[in-house]
Amino acid sequence: MNPRLPAKQQAKTRARKDILRPGLSSLKTWFERSSLPLSEKQYKQLWLYHTLLREKNEQYDLTRIHQFDNMVQKHYIDCILVAKLLRWKLPSPMLDIGTGAGLPGIPLKIVCPETSFILAEGRHRRIKFLKEVMETLGLDGVEIYEGKIYASFSRRVNGVITRALETIPKTLARVRNCLALEGNVIFMKGPHCDDEVTQASNHFREEYRLLKDLPYTIPHTTHQRRLIVFRKL
């Protein structure tokens, strides 16, 4: 640290270095700067999850995002922003289709522990990883469904969530037999999904209605997102 710099500037420099240095403290800093303060237990669970994700990534092919800040922003903060936008109330049980490494299901479970989740994943290596996460974090109320979700899947759920899986109409058709009446399908989408929303609203107007269309930006980035929610009639 340059002793000639004013004290305030030195403090800012230290803060920037803390963010750049991967660790539990920098994870906390990112969440606090993003107006997402969590409990100490939640920070520790999220850090354990991050540690496992980094350790097992090469073995299980879990994510192509490797840089710490990007992982925190694009994975954890982006997922947990969903809970904040929905006022920390999620439908339960919630089916996470194509969860992969547990995104968004695991971060959402950490911040909404009262919500039951079914994490659906068809790839064997990722199933093994999810089981390791459940054992390490000790999360209750999480079931791992080993396989893809087809239209024939009929187990009753009150909510479905997907992240970068497929088009909105395809998912609405996929879950029509398992989603309870008044249940919500939550889509984590990029900003350019107007055509999908229009097609879904028109094609399924007798089965679903558009409940929410919330544009947002991941804090301290230029990454724009949209949270789309359809409700089953």
GIFENZI-V59296 format. One record per residue. N is the residue number from 0. RES is the residue in three letters. SS is DSSP state (hx for helix, st for strand, lp for the rest). NEAR is the number of other ideal C-beta (glycine too) atoms within 10 Angstrom. D_FIRST is the distance of its C-alpha to the first C-alpha in whole Angstrom. Layout:
# GIFENZI-V59296
n->N res->RES ss->SS near->NEAR d_first->D_FIRST
n->N res->RES ss->SS near->NEAR d_first->D_FIRST
This chain:
# GIFENZI-V59296
n->0 res->MET ss->lp near->10 d_first->0
n->1 res->ASN ss->lp near->7 d_first->4
n->2 res->PRO ss->lp near->5 d_first->6
n->3 res->ARG ss->lp near->7 d_first->9
n->4 res->LEU ss->lp near->12 d_first->8
n->5 res->PRO ss->lp near->8 d_first->11
n->6 res->ALA ss->hx near->7 d_first->11
n->7 res->LYS ss->hx near->8 d_first->12
n->8 res->GLN ss->hx near->12 d_first->10
n->9 res->GLN ss->hx near->14 d_first->7
n->10 res->ALA ss->hx near->12 d_first->10
n->11 res->LYS ss->hx near->12 d_first->11
n->12 res->THR ss->hx near->13 d_first->8
n->13 res->ARG ss->hx near->10 d_first->8
n->14 res->ALA ss->hx near->13 d_first->12
n->15 res->ARG ss->hx near->11 d_first->12
n->16 res->LYS ss->hx near->11 d_first->11
n->17 res->ASP ss->hx near->14 d_first->13
n->18 res->ILE ss->hx near->18 d_first->16
n->19 res->LEU ss->hx near->10 d_first->16
n->20 res->ARG ss->lp near->11 d_first->16
n->21 res->PRO ss->lp near->16 d_first->19
n->22 res->GLY ss->lp near->12 d_first->20
n->23 res->LEU ss->hx near->15 d_first->23
n->24 res->SER ss->hx near->12 d_first->20
n->25 res->SER ss->hx near->18 d_first->19
n->26 res->LEU ss->hx near->22 d_first->23
n->27 res->LYS ss->hx near->17 d_first->23
n->28 res->THR ss->hx near->17 d_first->20
n->29 res->TRP ss->hx near->19 d_first->22
n->30 res->PHE ss->hx near->20 d_first->25
n->31 res->GLU ss->hx near->11 d_first->24
n->32 res->ARG ss->hx near->13 d_first->23
n->33 res->SER ss->lp near->20 d_first->26
n->34 res->SER ss->lp near->9 d_first->28
n->35 res->LEU ss->lp near->16 d_first->30
n->36 res->PRO ss->lp near->10 d_first->29
n->37 res->LEU ss->lp near->18 d_first->31
n->38 res->SER ss->lp near->10 d_first->32
n->39 res->GLU ss->hx near->9 d_first->30
n->40 res->LYS ss->hx near->10 d_first->33
n->41 res->GLN ss->hx near->16 d_first->33
n->42 res->TYR ss->hx near->17 d_first->29
n->43 res->LYS ss->hx near->15 d_first->30
n->44 res->GLN ss->hx near->23 d_first->33
n->45 res->LEU ss->hx near->23 d_first->31
n->46 res->TRP ss->hx near->16 d_first->28
n->47 res->LEU ss->hx near->16 d_first->31
n->48 res->TYR ss->hx near->23 d_first->33
n->49 res->HIS ss->hx near->19 d_first->30
n->50 res->THR ss->hx near->13 d_first->29
n->51 res->LEU ss->hx near->20 d_first->33
n->52 res->LEU ss->hx near->22 d_first->33
n->53 res->ARG ss->hx near->15 d_first->30
n->54 res->GLU ss->hx near->12 d_first->32
n->55 res->LYS ss->hx near->18 d_first->36
n->56 res->ASN ss->hx near->17 d_first->35
n->57 res->GLU ss->hx near->9 d_first->36
n->58 res->GLN ss->hx near->10 d_first->39
n->59 res->TYR ss->hx near->21 d_first->40
n->60 res->ASP ss->lp near->14 d_first->39
n->61 res->LEU ss->lp near->21 d_first->38
n->62 res->THR ss->lp near->16 d_first->35
n->63 res->ARG ss->lp near->6 d_first->34
n->64 res->ILE ss->lp near->15 d_first->31
n->65 res->HIS ss->lp near->10 d_first->28
n->66 res->GLN ss->lp near->10 d_first->25
n->67 res->PHE ss->hx near->18 d_first->23
n->68 res->ASP ss->hx near->15 d_first->23
n->69 res->ASN ss->hx near->13 d_first->26
n->70 res->MET ss->hx near->19 d_first->28
n->71 res->VAL ss->hx near->22 d_first->26
n->72 res->GLN ss->hx near->19 d_first->27
n->73 res->LYS ss->hx near->18 d_first->31
n->74 res->HIS ss->hx near->22 d_first->32
n->75 res->TYR ss->hx near->27 d_first->31
n->76 res->ILE ss->hx near->22 d_first->30
n->77 res->ASP ss->hx near->22 d_first->33
n->78 res->CYS ss->hx near->21 d_first->36
n->79 res->ILE ss->hx near->23 d_first->35
n->80 res->LEU ss->hx near->23 d_first->35
n->81 res->VAL ss->hx near->23 d_first->39
n->82 res->ALA ss->hx near->20 d_first->39
n->83 res->LYS ss->hx near->14 d_first->37
n->84 res->LEU ss->hx near->15 d_first->40
n->85 res->LEU ss->lp near->19 d_first->43
n->86 res->ARG ss->lp near->7 d_first->42
n->87 res->TRP ss->lp near->12 d_first->41
n->88 res->LYS ss->lp near->10 d_first->45
n->89 res->LEU ss->lp near->23 d_first->46
n->90 res->PRO ss->lp near->22 d_first->49
n->91 res->SER ss->lp near->14 d_first->50
n->92 res->PRO ss->lp near->19 d_first->51
n->93 res->MET ss->st near->24 d_first->49
n->94 res->LEU ss->st near->29 d_first->49
n->95 res->ASP ss->st near->28 d_first->46
n->96 res->ILE ss->st near->23 d_first->48
n->97 res->GLY ss->lp near->19 d_first->46
n->98 res->THR ss->lp near->25 d_first->43
n->99 res->GLY ss->lp near->22 d_first->42
n->100 res->ALA ss->lp near->22 d_first->39
n->101 res->GLY ss->lp near->29 d_first->40
n->102 res->LEU ss->lp near->24 d_first->38
n->103 res->PRO ss->lp near->25 d_first->39
n->104 res->GLY ss->hx near->28 d_first->41
n->105 res->ILE ss->hx near->27 d_first->39
n->106 res->PRO ss->hx near->24 d_first->36
n->107 res->LEU ss->hx near->23 d_first->39
n->108 res->LYS ss->hx near->27 d_first->40
n->109 res->ILE ss->hx near->24 d_first->37
n->110 res->VAL ss->hx near->21 d_first->37
n->111 res->CYS ss->lp near->19 d_first->41
n->112 res->PRO ss->lp near->15 d_first->42
n->113 res->GLU ss->lp near->10 d_first->45
n->114 res->THR ss->lp near->21 d_first->46
n->115 res->SER ss->lp near->20 d_first->48
n->116 res->PHE ss->st near->27 d_first->47
n->117 res->ILE ss->st near->22 d_first->49
n->118 res->LEU ss->st near->27 d_first->47
n->119 res->ALA ss->st near->21 d_first->49
n->120 res->GLU ss->st near->24 d_first->48
n->121 res->GLY ss->lp near->13 d_first->50
n->122 res->ARG ss->lp near->15 d_first->48
n->123 res->HIS ss->hx near->10 d_first->49
n->124 res->ARG ss->hx near->13 d_first->45
n->125 res->ARG ss->hx near->22 d_first->43
n->126 res->ILE ss->hx near->18 d_first->46
n->127 res->LYS ss->hx near->14 d_first->45
n->128 res->PHE ss->hx near->24 d_first->41
n->129 res->LEU ss->hx near->24 d_first->42
n->130 res->LYS ss->hx near->12 d_first->44
n->131 res->GLU ss->hx near->14 d_first->41
n->132 res->VAL ss->hx near->22 d_first->39
n->133 res->MET ss->hx near->18 d_first->42
n->134 res->GLU ss->hx near->9 d_first->42
n->135 res->THR ss->hx near->13 d_first->39
n->136 res->LEU ss->hx near->19 d_first->38
n->137 res->GLY ss->lp near->8 d_first->41
n->138 res->LEU ss->lp near->18 d_first->42
n->139 res->ASP ss->lp near->9 d_first->46
n->140 res->GLY ss->lp near->13 d_first->48
n->141 res->VAL ss->st near->21 d_first->46
n->142 res->GLU ss->st near->12 d_first->49
n->143 res->ILE ss->st near->19 d_first->49
n->144 res->TYR ss->st near->19 d_first->51
n->145 res->GLU ss->st near->14 d_first->52
n->146 res->GLY ss->lp near->10 d_first->53
n->147 res->LYS ss->lp near->13 d_first->53
n->148 res->ILE ss->lp near->23 d_first->54
n->149 res->TYR ss->lp near->9 d_first->58
n->150 res->ALA ss->lp near->11 d_first->60
n->151 res->SER ss->lp near->8 d_first->62
n->152 res->PHE ss->lp near->17 d_first->59
n->153 res->SER ss->lp near->7 d_first->61
n->154 res->ARG ss->lp near->11 d_first->59
n->155 res->ARG ss->lp near->12 d_first->58
n->156 res->VAL ss->st near->19 d_first->55
n->157 res->ASN ss->st near->19 d_first->54
n->158 res->GLY ss->st near->24 d_first->51
n->159 res->VAL ss->st near->27 d_first->50
n->160 res->ILE ss->st near->25 d_first->46
n->161 res->THR ss->st near->25 d_first->45
n->162 res->ARG ss->st near->20 d_first->42
n->163 res->ALA ss->lp near->11 d_first->43
n->164 res->LEU ss->lp near->18 d_first->46
n->165 res->GLU ss->lp near->13 d_first->49
n->166 res->THR ss->lp near->15 d_first->50
n->167 res->ILE ss->hx near->26 d_first->51
n->168 res->PRO ss->hx near->19 d_first->55
n->169 res->LYS ss->hx near->13 d_first->55
n->170 res->THR ss->hx near->22 d_first->53
n->171 res->LEU ss->hx near->21 d_first->55
n->172 res->ALA ss->hx near->15 d_first->58
n->173 res->ARG ss->hx near->22 d_first->57
n->174 res->VAL ss->lp near->23 d_first->56
n->175 res->ARG ss->lp near->14 d_first->59
n->176 res->ASN ss->lp near->13 d_first->61
n->177 res->CYS ss->lp near->19 d_first->59
n->178 res->LEU ss->st near->24 d_first->57
n->179 res->ALA ss->st near->13 d_first->59
n->180 res->LEU ss->st near->9 d_first->60
n->181 res->GLU ss->st near->10 d_first->58
n->182 res->GLY ss->st near->20 d_first->55
n->183 res->ASN ss->st near->21 d_first->52
n->184 res->VAL ss->st near->26 d_first->50
n->185 res->ILE ss->st near->24 d_first->47
n->186 res->PHE ss->st near->26 d_first->45
n->187 res->MET ss->st near->19 d_first->42
n->188 res->LYS ss->st near->19 d_first->42
n->189 res->GLY ss->st near->10 d_first->40
n->190 res->PRO ss->lp near->12 d_first->41
n->191 res->HIS ss->lp near->9 d_first->44
n->192 res->CYS ss->lp near->16 d_first->47
n->193 res->ASP ss->hx near->10 d_first->49
n->194 res->ASP ss->hx near->11 d_first->52
n->195 res->GLU ss->hx near->18 d_first->52
n->196 res->VAL ss->hx near->18 d_first->52
n->197 res->THR ss->hx near->13 d_first->55
n->198 res->GLN ss->hx near->14 d_first->57
n->199 res->ALA ss->hx near->25 d_first->56
n->200 res->SER ss->hx near->15 d_first->57
n->201 res->ASN ss->hx near->9 d_first->60
n->202 res->HIS ss->hx near->14 d_first->61
n->203 res->PHE ss->lp near->19 d_first->61
n->204 res->ARG ss->lp near->11 d_first->62
n->205 res->GLU ss->lp near->7 d_first->64
n->206 res->GLU ss->lp near->15 d_first->62
n->207 res->TYR ss->st near->24 d_first->58
n->208 res->ARG ss->st near->13 d_first->57
n->209 res->LEU ss->st near->16 d_first->53
n->210 res->LEU ss->st near->13 d_first->52
n->211 res->LYS ss->st near->15 d_first->48
n->212 res->ASP ss->st near->15 d_first->46
n->213 res->LEU ss->st near->13 d_first->43
n->214 res->PRO ss->st near->11 d_first->40
n->215 res->TYR ss->st near->16 d_first->37
n->216 res->THR ss->st near->12 d_first->33
n->217 res->ILE ss->lp near->15 d_first->31
n->218 res->PRO ss->lp near->16 d_first->28
n->219 res->HIS ss->lp near->13 d_first->25
n->220 res->THR ss->lp near->15 d_first->27
n->221 res->THR ss->lp near->6 d_first->30
n->222 res->HIS ss->lp near->15 d_first->32
n->223 res->GLN ss->st near->12 d_first->35
n->224 res->ARG ss->st near->19 d_first->38
n->225 res->ARG ss->st near->18 d_first->41
n->226 res->LEU ss->st near->17 d_first->42
n->227 res->ILE ss->st near->21 d_first->46
n->228 res->VAL ss->st near->20 d_first->48
n->229 res->PHE ss->st near->27 d_first->52
n->230 res->ARG ss->st near->17 d_first->55
n->231 res->LYS ss->st near->20 d_first->58
n->232 res->LEU ss->lp near->11 d_first->61
